[in-house]
């Protein structure tokens, strides 16, 4: 079930992030490091405020209403009203942040952040409505179309006006258009039902810990770039942000794709089968997640030089070689924490305890940033991110075991690590062998990555055959069931 859900939701998660990733690569060639750094900060601040003001509303809608279709319409109406109020507050906060983080261009920065918050908050609510109904393919199609729009609008805007605001506002316009489409389609297809769902008060009570959690989680995942801007300037942020986008995107895509179907399914398993049924689901999710995440980490470490040479301008490459594996390792920790162990707190309605897992990690990140960034610059920011991410993962794992003990299989974890080492190691050896050939950097990277993936696939079949056998057996049974009817 996890694999099927991940595959169906993958385009919805992959397409926008792939578009943002490609756009970052393009913008590093059209915007200077300082302008690109401000663009990265608009995205960062906008995402922080959007997640803090609206993500808890989405979680509340899914957790409170998922099992009762008759209350879906009431839940959507209440969620929409809450979204308007809280995203308005977020825009006001964004104005204050703009004067702190970009004092020379505060008004422009604030407008760009507000456009991000409004457009993405609306989109997030609309996608939650589709997720509530399990409409995976439609969600994937709409997000794929939006991704194309983001890429085209950002590229055109940066050509016409090469500054951070033009790109940010163009992307917000595309996202806002699709938010209107998704919200309309999601609302129109909800099943009829006049039942009253959870009250505003219960939704807010459920959501307040998530808001606090969002704040401390961004201390872990984002304070590196904020302190880098304050201590090193926008140009340093631009150089760091390029590596950050490349390193974190694959891990983020995998984690989000699994969680789109995995989160509501874990809620159902816990409601219907109790802690034991949920534990089995968490165990399966962890095993699949580690295989995919450690593979990404292996390739990032083994091919960091090849990636930097292939996709980044010369000004960004030296830092990227060292930053890529560090940031990828941090992203893997965040994904395992957020999409495996933190879901246990939601299933058991103990989501307020997530704060206890992020708070010490946030303190570690801030302290490490203040100590390391003045000495090491962008590298110090990466190490601070890794320190806080690992601390958060361990805190979440240890605390979540009190409620659902998944009894993780260390042998399977070892296999996942081995697959990452094999894939990345073979890719690195292939890259070294190709260096004297004098091929274009992108071709060298593609050939080395293909060699690593080929060996990885063979090793995966040998070490983790159930990853292949499960989907194949299911497909075979489906074909055999249909065969008599077609005869």
Backbone torsions as a table, in degrees:
resi	resn	phi	psi	omega
1	UNK	NA	-42.5	-178.6
2	UNK	-62.2	-43.7	-178.3
3	UNK	-65.0	-44.8	-179.6
4	UNK	-61.6	-46.1	-179.7
5	UNK	-63.3	-40.4	179.6
6	UNK	-62.1	-43.4	-179.7
7	UNK	-64.2	-43.5	-177.4
8	UNK	-68.7	-36.9	-179.4
9	UNK	-85.2	-14.0	-174.5
10	UNK	-54.8	-45.7	179.5
11	UNK	-60.1	-38.2	180.0
12	UNK	-64.1	-33.0	179.9
13	UNK	-87.5	-41.6	-172.1
14	UNK	-73.1	-42.3	-171.8
15	UNK	-61.1	-52.6	179.4
16	UNK	-62.7	-37.6	-179.4
17	UNK	-71.8	-36.8	175.8
18	UNK	-64.5	-40.1	178.1
19	UNK	-63.7	-44.4	178.4
20	UNK	-62.8	-38.6	179.0
21	UNK	-63.7	-48.3	179.9
22	UNK	-64.7	-39.4	179.6
23	UNK	-63.1	-38.1	176.3
24	UNK	-59.1	-44.7	179.8
25	UNK	-62.7	-38.7	179.0
26	UNK	-70.6	-41.3	-176.9
27	UNK	-68.4	-28.0	176.8
28	UNK	-64.1	-18.3	178.4
29	UNK	-97.2	-13.7	-179.5
30	UNK	-109.9	-29.0	179.6
31	UNK	-108.2	144.2	173.7
32	UNK	-69.2	164.3	-179.1
33	UNK	-53.9	-36.8	-179.1
34	UNK	-68.8	-45.6	178.7
35	UNK	-66.2	-40.3	177.9
36	UNK	-65.6	-35.9	177.1
37	UNK	-63.1	-40.9	177.5
38	UNK	-67.1	-37.5	175.5
39	UNK	-61.3	-44.1	178.2
40	UNK	-62.8	-36.4	179.9
41	UNK	-71.7	-36.5	174.3
42	UNK	-59.5	-45.9	178.4
43	UNK	-62.4	-41.7	-179.3
44	UNK	-65.3	-52.3	-178.7
45	UNK	-64.8	-42.2	178.1
46	UNK	-60.7	-42.2	178.7
47	UNK	-65.3	-41.8	179.3
48	UNK	-60.5	-47.2	-178.6
49	UNK	-70.2	-37.6	177.9
50	UNK	-64.0	-46.9	-179.4
51	UNK	-65.2	-40.2	179.9
52	UNK	-67.9	-32.2	-175.6
53	UNK	-93.6	-23.4	-173.1
54	UNK	-127.8	-22.1	-175.3
55	UNK	-64.6	-35.5	179.2
56	UNK	-66.2	-29.5	177.8
57	UNK	-67.6	-40.7	177.5
58	UNK	-64.2	-46.2	178.6
59	UNK	-60.5	-42.4	-179.2
60	UNK	-64.0	-41.1	177.5
61	UNK	-60.8	-46.3	-178.5
62	UNK	-69.4	-40.9	-175.8
63	UNK	-75.8	-37.9	-174.8
64	UNK	-80.7	-32.1	-168.3
65	UNK	-115.8	-6.3	-170.9
66	UNK	-57.0	-35.1	-173.2
67	UNK	-91.3	-2.2	-175.9
68	UNK	-132.0	89.5	-178.3
69	UNK	-57.0	-27.3	-177.4
70	UNK	-65.1	-19.1	-178.3
71	UNK	-103.7	4.5	-174.9
72	UNK	-61.6	-41.6	-178.9
73	UNK	-65.0	-42.6	178.1
74	UNK	-64.4	-40.5	179.1
75	UNK	-63.5	-39.7	178.8
76	UNK	-66.8	-42.0	-179.7
77	UNK	-61.9	-44.4	179.2
78	UNK	-67.0	-38.5	-179.9
79	UNK	-65.9	-37.6	179.3
80	UNK	-64.2	-42.7	179.6
81	UNK	-64.9	-42.6	177.9
82	UNK	-63.2	-37.3	-179.4
83	UNK	-62.4	-43.5	-179.2
84	UNK	-61.0	-44.8	-177.8
85	UNK	-64.8	-48.2	-171.7
86	UNK	-78.7	-30.0	176.8
87	UNK	-73.8	-26.6	173.1
88	UNK	-64.4	-43.7	176.1
89	UNK	-62.1	-38.2	-179.9
90	UNK	-63.8	-38.0	178.7
91	UNK	-64.4	-37.7	177.1
92	UNK	-66.1	-41.1	176.5
93	UNK	-62.9	-39.6	179.3
94	UNK	-59.7	-34.9	177.8
95	UNK	-63.4	-43.4	177.5
96	UNK	-65.5	-40.6	179.3
97	UNK	-63.3	-37.0	-177.9
98	UNK	-59.9	-41.2	-179.7
99	UNK	-69.8	-21.8	179.2
100	UNK	-85.8	-42.5	-170.7
101	UNK	-95.8	-24.3	179.3
102	UNK	-138.3	64.0	-171.8
103	UNK	-59.8	-30.4	-178.7
104	UNK	-75.2	-22.1	-176.4
105	UNK	-137.1	44.1	-169.5
106	UNK	-64.1	-44.7	-175.5
107	UNK	-65.7	-45.4	177.8
108	UNK	-61.3	-43.0	179.0
109	UNK	-61.5	-43.7	-178.3
110	UNK	-65.0	-40.7	178.7
111	UNK	-63.8	-42.9	179.0
112	UNK	-63.3	-40.8	178.7
113	UNK	-65.4	-43.5	179.6
114	UNK	-62.4	-40.9	178.0
115	UNK	-62.1	-39.7	177.5
116	UNK	-62.7	-46.7	-176.3
117	UNK	-62.9	-48.8	-176.2
118	UNK	-63.9	-47.6	-177.0
119	UNK	-66.5	-43.0	-177.0
120	UNK	-75.7	-31.3	176.8
121	UNK	-64.5	-43.3	177.1
122	UNK	-63.5	-42.2	179.0
123	UNK	-63.9	-41.3	-177.5
124	UNK	-62.2	-40.5	178.7
125	UNK	-67.5	-41.1	178.5
126	UNK	-63.2	-43.1	178.9
127	UNK	-66.3	-34.7	176.8
128	UNK	-63.3	-34.4	178.2
129	UNK	-66.1	-41.4	175.9
130	UNK	-66.7	-40.2	178.9
131	UNK	-63.1	-36.8	177.9
132	UNK	-58.5	-37.5	-177.7
133	UNK	-89.2	-3.9	179.6
134	UNK	71.8	27.6	-177.2
135	UNK	-90.5	74.3	-172.2
136	UNK	-67.9	-46.7	-175.5
137	UNK	-65.6	-41.0	179.3
138	UNK	-65.7	-40.8	177.8
139	UNK	-61.7	-42.3	-180.0
140	UNK	-64.1	-41.1	-179.5
141	UNK	-64.8	-44.5	-179.2
142	UNK	-66.2	-41.0	179.6
143	UNK	-69.1	-32.6	176.0
144	UNK	-65.9	-43.7	177.4
145	UNK	-62.7	-39.9	178.9
146	UNK	-64.2	-38.7	-179.8
147	UNK	-60.6	-41.5	178.5
148	UNK	-63.5	-41.7	178.2
149	UNK	-63.0	-41.1	178.7
150	UNK	-61.8	-44.5	-178.2
151	UNK	-64.7	-46.3	-178.5
152	UNK	-66.9	-45.0	-177.2
153	UNK	-66.0	-41.5	179.6
154	UNK	-64.9	-40.3	-179.2
155	UNK	-67.9	-42.8	179.3
156	UNK	-66.1	-45.4	-178.4
157	UNK	-62.7	-40.4	-179.5
158	UNK	-68.8	-25.4	176.3
159	UNK	-76.2	-37.8	-179.0
160	UNK	-77.4	-44.0	-178.8
161	UNK	-136.8	94.3	-175.0
162	UNK	-75.2	69.2	174.3
163	UNK	-143.5	165.7	-172.3
164	UNK	-64.4	-36.2	-174.1
165	UNK	-67.5	-41.1	-177.8
166	UNK	-62.6	-41.4	179.7
167	UNK	-68.5	-43.7	-178.7
168	UNK	-63.0	-42.7	-179.2
169	UNK	-71.2	-35.7	177.2
170	UNK	-64.1	-43.6	177.8
171	UNK	-64.0	-39.0	179.3
172	UNK	-64.7	-36.6	178.9
173	UNK	-63.8	-42.2	178.3
174	UNK	-65.6	-46.3	-179.5
175	UNK	-62.7	-41.1	178.8
176	UNK	-62.5	-38.9	178.1
177	UNK	-62.6	-46.0	-180.0
178	UNK	-71.3	-29.0	175.4
179	UNK	-60.6	-43.1	178.9
180	UNK	-63.1	-40.6	-180.0
181	UNK	-65.4	-48.2	-176.5
182	UNK	-65.7	-42.8	179.3
183	UNK	-62.1	-42.2	-179.9
184	UNK	-64.1	-48.0	-179.1
185	UNK	-65.5	-41.7	179.8
186	UNK	-63.1	-41.5	-178.7
187	UNK	-70.1	-39.2	-176.7
188	UNK	-69.3	-27.5	-176.2
189	UNK	-96.7	2.7	176.1
190	UNK	-65.6	142.4	178.6
191	UNK	-65.9	149.9	178.2
192	UNK	-64.8	143.0	178.8
193	UNK	174.4	130.5	-176.4
194	UNK	-105.4	11.5	-178.2
195	UNK	-71.3	151.9	-179.7
196	UNK	-95.3	130.0	-178.9
197	UNK	-90.3	-159.3	-178.9
198	UNK	-60.2	148.6	-177.5
199	UNK	-75.2	165.9	174.8
200	UNK	-57.6	-41.4	-176.6
201	UNK	-62.9	-44.5	-178.8
202	UNK	-66.9	-35.1	177.7
203	UNK	-66.8	-42.9	179.5
204	UNK	-66.9	-40.9	178.2
205	UNK	-62.2	-38.0	176.7
206	UNK	-68.0	-36.2	-172.4
207	UNK	-84.4	-27.1	-176.5
208	UNK	-56.8	-43.5	175.9
209	UNK	-61.6	-30.9	179.3
210	UNK	-69.0	-36.9	177.3
211	UNK	-62.8	-47.5	177.3
212	UNK	-61.7	-39.0	179.3
213	UNK	-64.5	-39.8	179.5
214	UNK	-59.9	-41.8	-179.9
215	UNK	-60.6	-49.9	-176.9
216	UNK	-73.0	-30.0	178.5
217	UNK	-67.0	-35.3	176.7
218	UNK	-75.0	-21.3	169.7
219	UNK	-60.7	-37.3	179.6
220	UNK	-75.3	-48.8	-168.7
221	UNK	-90.1	-14.3	-170.9
222	UNK	-133.7	-14.7	-177.7
223	UNK	-65.7	-18.7	176.7
224	UNK	-58.6	-45.6	-178.2
225	UNK	-75.2	-33.3	177.9
226	UNK	-64.5	-49.1	179.5
227	UNK	-67.2	-31.8	177.6
228	UNK	-65.0	-37.7	176.8
229	UNK	-66.5	-45.4	-176.6
230	UNK	-69.2	-34.3	-175.3
231	UNK	-98.6	-21.9	-175.1
232	UNK	-125.1	-16.7	178.8
233	UNK	100.5	165.9	-175.6
234	UNK	-65.4	-35.2	-178.9
235	UNK	-64.2	-39.9	177.3
236	UNK	-64.6	-38.7	176.1
237	UNK	-61.7	-41.1	179.7
238	UNK	-60.0	-44.4	179.3
239	UNK	-64.7	-43.3	179.6
240	UNK	-67.7	-41.9	-175.5
241	UNK	-64.3	-33.1	178.1
242	UNK	-62.8	-46.9	177.5
243	UNK	-65.4	-38.7	180.0
244	UNK	-59.8	-45.4	-178.6
245	UNK	-63.7	-44.2	-179.9
246	UNK	-64.5	-43.9	-173.4
247	UNK	-74.3	-37.0	-173.3
248	UNK	-87.9	-26.4	-172.9
249	UNK	-57.1	-49.4	-178.8
250	UNK	-60.6	-43.1	179.0
251	UNK	-63.6	-41.0	-179.4
252	UNK	-65.9	-40.4	178.5
253	UNK	-61.2	-47.5	-178.3
254	UNK	-62.8	-48.4	-178.3
255	UNK	-62.3	-45.8	-179.9
256	UNK	-66.0	-41.1	-179.6
257	UNK	-61.2	-42.3	177.6
258	UNK	-67.0	-37.4	-174.0
259	UNK	-75.9	-25.3	-179.1
260	UNK	-57.7	-43.0	176.4
261	UNK	-95.3	-28.6	-175.6
262	UNK	-70.3	-37.5	-178.1
263	UNK	-62.8	-55.9	179.7
264	UNK	-63.8	-31.2	179.6
265	UNK	-68.7	-38.0	176.6
266	UNK	-64.5	-38.3	177.2
267	UNK	-60.4	-44.3	179.5
268	UNK	-65.1	-44.3	-179.0
269	UNK	-59.8	-43.3	-179.0
270	UNK	-67.2	-40.2	-180.0
271	UNK	-66.6	-34.9	-173.1
272	UNK	-97.3	-35.7	-174.3
273	UNK	-115.6	-0.7	176.6
274	UNK	77.5	-166.5	-173.9
275	UNK	-64.4	-36.3	-177.7
276	UNK	-68.1	-43.6	177.0
277	UNK	-63.9	-38.6	177.9
278	UNK	-66.9	-37.2	-179.4
279	UNK	-62.0	-41.2	178.3
280	UNK	-63.1	-40.6	179.2
281	UNK	-65.5	-43.5	178.3
282	UNK	-62.3	-40.8	179.6
283	UNK	-61.2	-45.4	178.9
284	UNK	-64.2	-40.9	180.0
285	UNK	-63.8	-41.4	179.8
286	UNK	-63.5	-42.7	-178.4
287	UNK	-64.9	-43.8	178.6
288	UNK	-68.0	-42.6	-178.6
289	UNK	-61.5	-43.3	-178.0
290	UNK	-67.3	-37.6	177.6
291	UNK	-58.5	-48.2	-176.8
292	UNK	-72.6	-43.1	-176.0
293	UNK	-69.8	-42.2	179.8
294	UNK	-69.8	-26.5	173.8
295	UNK	-66.3	-44.3	176.2
296	UNK	-59.3	-43.5	179.8
297	UNK	-63.4	-42.0	179.6
298	UNK	-60.9	-44.6	-179.8
299	UNK	-70.3	-35.1	178.2
300	UNK	-64.1	-41.7	179.6
301	UNK	-71.5	-44.0	-176.2
302	UNK	-72.3	-28.6	-173.8
303	UNK	-118.8	23.2	-176.7
304	UNK	-59.8	-43.8	178.5
305	UNK	-65.5	-40.9	179.8
306	UNK	-65.3	-39.3	179.0
307	UNK	-65.4	-46.5	-178.7
308	UNK	-61.2	-44.0	-179.9
309	UNK	-65.7	-32.5	-173.0
310	UNK	-80.7	-35.6	-167.6
311	UNK	-121.2	-9.4	-174.4
312	UNK	-116.3	146.6	172.1
313	UNK	-63.9	164.3	-174.1
314	UNK	-58.9	-35.1	-176.3
315	UNK	-64.9	-20.6	-175.1
316	UNK	-101.3	-12.5	-165.9
317	UNK	-72.1	-44.5	-174.7
318	UNK	-58.1	-45.0	179.0
319	UNK	-69.1	-36.9	-175.3
320	UNK	-63.0	-36.2	-178.2
321	UNK	-56.6	-39.8	-179.0
322	UNK	-86.5	-31.7	-174.7
323	UNK	-78.5	-33.8	-173.4
324	UNK	-55.8	-53.9	180.0
325	UNK	-65.9	-33.6	-179.7
326	UNK	-66.7	-47.3	-179.4
327	UNK	-68.6	-36.6	177.4
328	UNK	-63.5	-42.7	177.0
329	UNK	-60.5	-39.7	177.5
330	UNK	-63.8	-43.7	-179.6
331	UNK	-63.6	-36.8	177.2
332	UNK	-63.3	-43.7	177.4
333	UNK	-60.1	-45.0	-180.0
334	UNK	-62.9	-42.6	-178.5
335	UNK	-65.1	-44.2	178.6
336	UNK	-63.5	-39.7	178.4
337	UNK	-65.9	-53.9	-171.1
338	UNK	-72.2	-36.9	-170.1
339	UNK	-105.2	-1.9	175.3
340	UNK	-120.2	-68.2	-170.8
341	UNK	-78.4	-36.2	-179.8
342	UNK	-66.0	-26.9	177.8
343	UNK	-62.9	-24.5	177.9
344	UNK	-62.8	-38.4	179.3
345	UNK	-64.2	-37.1	178.2
346	UNK	-69.6	-42.5	-178.3
347	UNK	-62.4	-37.2	-178.0
348	UNK	-94.3	8.5	-179.4
349	UNK	56.8	37.3	175.8
350	UNK	-117.8	33.1	-172.2
351	UNK	-62.7	-21.6	178.1
352	UNK	-63.7	-21.5	179.8
353	UNK	-72.7	-15.9	176.4
354	UNK	-57.9	-31.0	178.6
355	UNK	-56.9	-36.5	-178.8
356	UNK	-69.2	-20.0	178.9
357	UNK	-90.4	-27.1	-178.3
358	UNK	-91.5	-32.0	-175.6
359	UNK	-57.4	-52.2	178.7
360	UNK	-64.5	-33.6	178.4
361	UNK	-66.5	-38.6	177.4
362	UNK	-64.0	-41.6	178.1
363	UNK	-62.6	-42.6	178.5
364	UNK	-61.0	-43.8	-179.0
365	UNK	-63.6	-45.8	-179.8
366	UNK	-63.3	-45.9	-179.7
367	UNK	-62.6	-44.6	179.6
368	UNK	-64.8	-37.0	178.3
369	UNK	-62.4	-46.2	-178.7
370	UNK	-65.4	-32.0	-179.3
371	UNK	-82.1	-39.9	-168.9
372	UNK	-95.0	-35.3	-175.6
373	UNK	-63.3	-44.0	178.3
374	UNK	-60.3	-28.6	-177.9
375	UNK	-90.5	-40.0	-170.9
376	UNK	-115.4	-5.1	178.7
377	UNK	66.0	-130.3	-176.7
378	UNK	-61.8	-37.4	178.4
379	UNK	-63.0	-39.2	176.8
380	UNK	-63.1	-37.0	176.9
381	UNK	-64.1	-40.6	178.0
382	UNK	-64.4	-42.6	178.9
383	UNK	-67.1	-34.6	176.1
384	UNK	-65.0	-41.8	177.0
385	UNK	-61.1	-43.4	179.9
386	UNK	-64.9	-42.2	-179.4
387	UNK	-59.9	-49.1	-179.4
388	UNK	-67.3	-38.0	-178.7
389	UNK	-64.8	-44.3	-180.0
390	UNK	-66.6	-39.9	177.1
391	UNK	-60.9	-42.4	178.7
392	UNK	-64.7	-41.5	178.9
393	UNK	-61.0	-48.1	-178.3
394	UNK	-65.3	-38.7	178.7
395	UNK	-63.1	-43.9	-179.1
396	UNK	-65.5	-42.8	-179.8
397	UNK	-62.4	-47.0	-176.4
398	UNK	-67.8	-40.0	-178.0
399	UNK	-74.9	-38.7	-177.6
400	UNK	-66.4	-23.6	-179.9
401	UNK	-64.3	-20.5	178.6
402	UNK	-67.1	-22.7	-173.9
403	UNK	-110.3	-42.0	174.7
404	UNK	-138.5	111.2	-179.4
405	UNK	-96.1	103.3	-174.6
406	UNK	-77.9	-10.0	178.9
407	UNK	49.7	71.0	-174.4
408	UNK	-65.3	144.2	-179.1
409	UNK	-89.5	109.9	-177.0
410	UNK	-70.5	-26.6	176.8
411	UNK	-65.7	-44.8	178.2
412	UNK	-65.7	-35.4	176.4
413	UNK	-63.5	-41.6	177.2
414	UNK	-61.8	-38.0	177.7
415	UNK	-65.0	-39.0	178.9
416	UNK	-63.2	-42.8	177.4
417	UNK	-62.5	-43.0	-179.6
418	UNK	-61.4	-40.0	179.1
419	UNK	-63.3	-40.4	177.8
420	UNK	-63.6	-42.5	179.8
421	UNK	-65.8	-42.4	-179.3
422	UNK	-63.4	-51.1	-178.3
423	UNK	-62.3	-49.1	179.9
424	UNK	-67.6	-37.6	179.8
425	UNK	-65.2	-45.5	178.7
426	UNK	-65.3	-39.8	176.9
427	UNK	-60.3	-42.0	179.3
428	UNK	-65.0	-42.8	178.7
429	UNK	-63.4	-40.4	178.5
430	UNK	-64.6	-39.8	178.3
431	UNK	-62.6	-43.9	178.9
432	UNK	-62.6	-39.1	179.8
433	UNK	-67.6	-28.1	-177.0
434	UNK	-87.7	-13.2	-176.5
435	UNK	-56.6	-43.2	-178.2
436	UNK	-70.8	-9.5	-173.9
437	UNK	-77.3	-20.1	178.6
438	UNK	63.1	45.1	173.5
439	UNK	-89.0	162.7	173.4
440	UNK	-56.3	145.8	-174.5
441	UNK	-58.4	-38.5	-179.6
442	UNK	-66.6	-36.7	178.0
443	UNK	-67.7	-41.9	178.4
444	UNK	-61.2	-44.7	178.6
445	UNK	-61.9	-44.9	-178.5
446	UNK	-62.5	-42.5	-179.9
447	UNK	-67.4	-42.8	-179.9
448	UNK	-65.6	-42.7	179.1
449	UNK	-65.0	-39.2	178.7
450	UNK	-63.0	-42.5	177.8
451	UNK	-61.3	-44.7	179.3
452	UNK	-64.2	-42.5	-179.6
453	UNK	-66.2	-36.1	179.3
454	UNK	-63.6	-48.0	179.1
455	UNK	-67.1	-38.1	177.8
456	UNK	-59.8	-43.0	-178.8
457	UNK	-62.3	-42.3	178.3
458	UNK	-64.2	-44.4	179.6
459	UNK	-64.3	-37.3	179.8
460	UNK	-64.5	-39.6	178.2
461	UNK	-64.6	-36.8	-178.7
462	UNK	-76.6	-42.0	-175.0
463	UNK	-87.1	-34.3	-176.6
464	UNK	-129.7	62.1	-174.9
465	UNK	-61.3	-24.6	-177.5
466	UNK	-69.1	-20.8	175.7
467	UNK	-64.1	-32.3	179.3
468	UNK	-92.9	-40.7	-174.3
469	UNK	-64.1	-39.3	-178.5
470	UNK	-58.6	-57.5	178.8
471	UNK	-61.2	-36.9	-179.9
472	UNK	-65.9	-44.2	178.8
473	UNK	-62.3	-41.2	179.5
474	UNK	-63.6	-42.4	178.8
475	UNK	-64.6	-39.5	179.6
476	UNK	-63.9	-43.7	178.8
477	UNK	-62.9	-38.4	179.9
478	UNK	-65.3	-41.6	179.5
479	UNK	-65.0	-42.0	-178.5
480	UNK	-67.2	-33.8	178.5
481	UNK	-67.4	-33.9	-177.5
482	UNK	-82.6	-24.6	-174.3
483	UNK	-57.5	-47.5	-179.9
484	UNK	-61.5	-36.7	-177.1
485	UNK	-68.1	-29.5	-178.2
486	UNK	-86.2	-17.1	-177.4
487	UNK	-67.8	NA	NA
